[in-house]
């Protein structure tokens, strides 16, 4: 029976823990794989993960383990919530215990340095037999655990996988929509981290609502321009994984990328901003990688170029912002007017 099959979540950060807890609260047997022995004991004995979800009780049916073999034995679905920098390494370690019929779902919003691979592409390379999907959307972990109404998107070309993940994750507070544009959904979740840094920056500088609105709209145009040139469907960016995720990340002081941007806007260096945060903000890595990619493909991304100068070259924010306002004005909506080829 489906309902009896256990589920594994790899990665005990905030989102991995919240996802595991959400399923455990539904009565599913969920195993959470974590690297840290103290964290494993804390989850198993005290039903807490204080580092990532301070003050929140976790379901007593949620078990944590440091053993991949134990986590993966006989499970039906594996949700992978590992930072992009360690994603491939963990997948390689897990491979001996993965079965071809298992569902592998990435929840990581990032790009691998050196290869420009998205996480689903790493899964394809390391586990070519896997049935794979991507989970992405406006999903701040701290709100999901508080039972705030939240929706997400499961993207996969595998209809059975989409339906199964919808069944596993659906609750009265958590709704799961389906998409077949795996690449677009994954790119939306990844690219918006860059623009969240810009939003944090602009907030620290006291910019008004008009400015924020302009920034978010131009961010969306830039994100979709980049993604479509890599083969994504532009309509995906009008959904939860595109504009939805962009809104939450750009408006929320809870977002790590926003907080990095805010610190930069206050005049801190990148090192100080990251140190104050105490955890990785994927947007910093993504910014570097996307700027290189956009330049090599000659994709026009003025926000990325300007932000890169601020983040990595300590360029004065006000000068960069002024420069952006002088950029060539083209059509408002990317896919309505034909772009003039220069």
C-alpha positions in Angstrom: 0.0 0.0 0.0 1.2 3.5 -0.9 0.2 5.1 2.4 2.5 2.7 4.3 5.7 3.5 2.4 8.1 5.7 4.4 9.5 8.9 2.9 13.0 10.4 3.3 14.1 14.0 3.4 17.8 14.6 2.9 19.0 17.8 4.6 18.0 19.1 8.0 18.1 22.8 7.3 15.0 24.9 7.7 13.1 23.8 4.6 14.1 20.1 4.9 13.0 20.0 8.5 9.7 21.8 7.7 8.9 19.5 4.8 9.7 16.4 6.8 7.6 17.7 9.7 4.6 18.5 7.4 4.5 14.9 6.2 5.1 13.4 9.6 2.2 15.4 11.0 0.0 13.7 8.4 0.9 10.4 10.0 3.5 9.4 7.4 6.7 7.7 8.5 9.4 10.2 7.7 13.1 9.9 8.0 15.2 13.0 8.1 18.9 12.6 7.2 21.2 15.1 8.9 25.0 15.3 9.1 25.2 16.6 12.6 24.9 14.1 15.5 23.8 16.7 18.0 21.0 17.8 15.7 19.9 14.2 15.1 19.7 13.6 18.9 17.8 16.9 19.3 15.2 15.9 16.8 14.8 12.3 18.1 14.8 13.1 21.8 13.4 16.6 22.1 11.5 16.9 18.8 13.3 20.2 18.1 15.7 21.7 15.5 16.6 24.8 17.4 19.3 26.0 15.0 16.8 26.4 12.1 13.4 26.5 13.7 13.9 27.9 17.2 11.0 27.3 19.6 9.0 25.0 17.3 7.9 21.5 18.3 8.3 18.8 15.6 6.0 15.8 15.1 7.0 12.9 17.4 6.7 10.5 14.4 9.6 12.3 12.7 12.9 10.4 13.1 16.3 11.7 12.2 19.4 9.7 11.3 23.0 10.2 10.2 22.9 7.1 8.1 21.9 7.4 4.4 21.4 3.7 4.2 18.9 3.8 7.1 17.2 6.9 5.7 16.7 5.5 2.3 15.8 1.8 3.0 12.4 1.0 1.4 11.3 4.6 1.0 9.0 5.6 -1.8 10.0 9.2 -2.3 13.2 11.2 -1.4 13.1 14.9 -1.0 16.5 16.5 -1.4 17.0 19.7 0.6 20.8 20.1 0.4 22.6 23.3 -0.4 23.7 23.4 -4.1 27.4 23.3 -3.1 27.0 19.8 -1.5 24.1 18.5 -3.6 26.2 16.3 -6.0 28.4 14.9 -3.3 25.4 13.8 -1.1 23.7 12.3 -4.2 26.8 10.3 -4.9 26.9 9.0 -1.3 23.2 8.1 -1.5 23.3 6.4 -4.9 24.1 2.9 -3.7 20.9 2.8 -1.7 18.6 4.4 -4.3 16.2 2.2 -6.3 15.2 3.0 -9.9 11.5 3.3 -9.0 12.0 5.8 -6.2 10.9 9.4 -6.7 13.7 11.9 -6.3 12.4 15.5 -5.7 14.8 18.4 -5.5 13.8 21.4 -3.3 17.2 23.2 -3.7 17.1 26.6 -5.4 20.6 27.0 -6.7 23.1 26.4 -9.5 26.2 24.2 -9.3 29.5 26.2 -9.7 31.7 25.0 -12.5 29.0 23.2 -14.4 26.1 25.6 -14.4 23.9 22.6 -13.6 20.6 22.9 -12.0 19.8 20.3 -9.3 17.5 18.3 -11.5 20.4 18.0 -14.0 22.7 16.7 -11.3 20.1 14.1 -10.4 19.9 13.1 -14.1 23.7 12.7 -14.3 24.2 10.9 -11.0 20.9 8.8 -10.9 19.9 8.4 -14.6 17.3 5.8 -13.7 15.5 8.1 -11.2 12.0 9.4 -11.6 12.7 13.1 -10.9 10.8 16.2 -10.0 11.4 19.7 -8.7 9.5 21.5 -5.8 9.6 25.3 -5.9 7.5 28.2 -4.9 7.0 31.1 -2.5 7.8 28.9 0.6 9.3 30.5 3.6 9.9 27.7 6.0 9.2 29.7 9.1 5.6 30.4 7.8 4.9 26.9 6.7 5.7 25.6 10.2 3.3 28.2 11.6 0.5 26.8 9.4 0.3 30.0 7.3 -1.5 29.2 4.0 1.1 28.4 1.5 1.2 27.0 -2.1 4.0 25.4 -4.0 4.7 23.8 -7.4 5.8 20.3 -8.2 7.3 20.2 -11.7 8.0 16.9 -13.5 7.4 15.3 -16.9 6.2 12.2 -14.9 2.5 12.5 -14.3 2.6 9.8 -11.6 5.3 11.6 -9.7 3.4 14.9 -9.8 0.2 13.2 -8.4 2.1 11.3 -5.7 3.9 14.4 -4.5 0.6 16.3 -4.4 -0.9 13.6 -2.3 2.2 13.4 0.1 2.4 17.1 0.7 -1.2 18.4 0.5 -2.7 19.6 3.8 -5.3 22.2 4.7 -2.6 24.8 4.9 -0.2 23.6 2.1 -1.4 23.4 -1.5 0.6 21.8 -4.3 0.1 22.8 -7.9 1.6 20.8 -10.8 3.7 21.8 -13.8 5.5 20.0 -16.6 8.1 22.8 -17.1 10.7 21.4 -14.8 13.4 23.7 -16.1 11.4 26.9 -15.9 10.1 26.1 -12.4 13.6 25.3 -11.2 15.1 28.4 -12.8 12.4 30.6 -11.4 13.3 29.5 -7.9 17.0 29.9 -8.5 17.1 33.2 -10.3 14.8 35.1 -7.9 17.5 34.7 -5.2 19.6 37.3 -7.1 16.8 39.8 -7.2 16.0 39.4 -3.5 19.5 40.8 -2.8 18.6 43.8 -4.9 15.3 44.2 -3.0 17.1 44.1 0.3 19.6 46.7 -0.9 16.8 49.0 -2.1 15.0 48.7 1.2 18.1 49.6 3.2 18.5 52.7 1.0 14.9 53.7 1.9 13.6 53.5 -1.7 9.9 54.0 -2.1 7.1 51.7 -3.2 7.2 52.9 -6.9 10.9 52.0 -7.0 10.3 48.5 -5.4 7.6 47.8 -7.8 9.7 48.8 -10.8 12.6 46.7 -9.4 10.4 43.6 -9.1 8.8 43.9 -12.5 12.1 44.5 -14.3 13.6 41.6 -12.3 10.8 39.3 -13.6 11.4 40.5 -17.2 15.1 39.8 -16.8 14.6 36.4 -15.1 12.2 35.2 -17.8 14.4 36.6 -20.6 17.3 34.5 -19.3 15.3 31.4 -18.7 13.5 31.4 -22.1 16.9 31.8 -23.8 17.8 28.5 -22.0 14.6 26.8 -23.1 12.0 27.5 -20.3 8.4 28.4 -21.0 7.8 32.1 -20.4 4.3 31.4 -19.0 5.9 29.6 -16.0 7.2 32.9 -14.8 3.6 34.2 -14.3 3.0 31.4 -11.9 3.9 30.6 -8.3 7.5 29.5 -9.1 8.2 32.7 -11.0 6.4 35.9 -9.9 5.1 34.2 -6.8 8.5 33.3 -5.4 9.9 36.6 -6.6 7.3 38.6 -4.6 7.8 36.7 -1.4 11.6 36.8 -1.5 11.7 40.5 -2.5 9.2 41.6 0.2 10.2 39.5 3.1 12.8 40.5 5.6 12.8 36.7 6.5 14.5 35.8 3.3 18.3 35.2 3.6 19.1 36.8 0.3 17.1 39.9 1.2 19.0 40.1 4.5 22.3 40.0 2.6 21.2 42.8 0.3 20.0 44.8 3.3 23.3 44.5 5.0 25.1 45.6 1.8 22.8 48.5 1.6 23.8 49.5 5.1 27.4 49.7 3.9 28.6 46.3 5.1 31.0 44.3 3.0 29.9 40.9 1.5 32.0 39.1 4.1 30.3 41.0 6.9 26.9 40.5 5.5 27.3 36.7 5.2 29.0 36.4 8.6 26.1 38.3 10.2 23.6 35.9 8.6 25.4 32.7 9.8 24.0 30.6 6.9 24.5 30.5 3.2 22.5 32.7 0.9 22.3 30.9 -2.4 21.8 34.2 -4.3 25.4 35.3 -3.8 26.7 32.2 -5.7 23.9 32.4 -8.3 24.6 36.0 -9.1 28.2 35.2 -10.0 27.3 32.2 -12.1 24.4 33.9 -13.9 26.4 37.0 -14.8 29.1 34.8 -16.4 26.4 32.8 -18.3 24.5 35.9 -19.5 27.7 37.4 -20.8 28.7 34.3 -22.7 25.2 34.0 -24.2 24.9 37.8 -24.7 21.7 38.0 -22.8 20.8 41.6 -21.7 20.7 41.6 -17.9 21.3 45.1 -16.6 20.2 44.4 -13.0 22.5 41.4 -12.7 25.4 43.3 -14.1 24.8 46.3 -11.7 24.2 44.1 -8.7 27.4 42.1 -9.5 29.4 45.4 -9.3 27.9 46.2 -5.9 28.3 42.8 -4.4 31.7 41.7 -5.7 33.5 44.9 -6.6 32.2 47.2 -3.8 30.8 49.6 -6.4 28.9 52.5 -4.8 25.2 51.5 -4.8 23.8 55.0 -5.8 26.1 55.2 -8.8 25.0 51.8 -10.0 21.3 52.6 -9.5 21.7 55.9 -11.4 23.5 54.0 -14.2 20.6 51.5 -14.5 18.1 54.4 -15.0 20.2 55.5 -18.0 20.0 52.0 -19.7 18.3 51.7 -23.1 14.6 51.6 -22.7 13.0 48.8 -24.6 9.5 47.3 -24.6 7.7 46.9 -21.2 6.7 43.3 -21.6 9.4 41.0 -22.9 7.4 38.7 -25.2 4.8 41.1 -26.6 6.8 43.4 -28.9 9.3 41.8 -31.2 12.8 42.7 -29.9 14.9 44.5 -32.5 18.0 42.5 -33.2 21.0 44.8 -33.1 
